Amino acid sequence: MTRLYATYCSADKCTDERPLPAIRRYRSERIEKVASLAQKHAFRFGILSGSFGLMAPEDPLPWYDHLMTDVEVDAMTKRVAKTLTQWDITAVHWFSAPASIDPDVEPYAAVMRAACLLQQIPFTRVNLDTP
């Protein structure tokens, strides 16, 4: 049984041009917090990138700047559903700011929720106070 703690990427990124592990590319207390919780509970950790899909913390990412929009949700859902299957995920805990704090996170939450529905994986949203 593999549970996943996941969150969305961050607009604040290390601008180094060379590829960096996802966990080092993004500058976010939220991402660090969720990664730490995943490690503490011995769950898998993932970051949903609007450009690259669901990434493991060690996956290399080039520098990029992209905010996922509602138009991209369907295509990204299929991509993330495939990753959930490859990772053998049995439950997802999605850590996110509520839409009232940051409406830009809703396409990311929609992707994860829909991907879980496609794969019949339980989805739990955990609202955080910070984006």
Rosetta blueprint (number, residue, H / E / L):
1 M L
2 T E
3 R E
4 L E
5 Y E
6 A E
7 T E
8 Y E
9 C L
10 S L
11 A L
12 D L
13 K E
14 C L
15 T L
16 D L
17 E L
18 R L
19 P L
20 L E
21 P E
22 A H
23 I H
24 R H
25 R H
26 Y E
27 R L
28 S L
29 E H
30 R H
31 I H
32 E H
33 K H
34 V H
35 A H
36 S H
37 L H
38 A H
39 Q H
40 K H
41 H H
42 A L
43 F L
44 R E
45 F E
46 G E
47 I E
48 L E
49 S E
50 G L
51 S L
52 F L
53 G E
54 L E
55 M E
56 A L
57 P L
58 E L
59 D L
60 P E
61 L E
62 P L
63 W L
64 Y L
65 D L
66 H L
67 L L
68 M L
69 T L
70 D H
71 V H
72 E H
73 V H
74 D H
75 A H
76 M H
77 T H
78 K H
79 R H
80 V H
81 A H
82 K H
83 T H
84 L H
85 T H
86 Q H
87 W L
88 D L
89 I E
90 T E
91 A E
92 V E
93 H E
94 W E
95 F E
96 S E
97 A L
98 P L
99 A L
100 S L
101 I L
102 D L
103 P H
104 D H
105 V H
106 E H
107 P H
108 Y H
109 A H
110 A H
111 V H
112 M H
113 R H
114 A H
115 A H
116 C H
117 L H
118 L H
119 Q H
120 Q L
121 I L
122 P L
123 F E
124 T E
125 R E
126 V E
127 N E
128 L L
129 D L
130 T L
131 P L
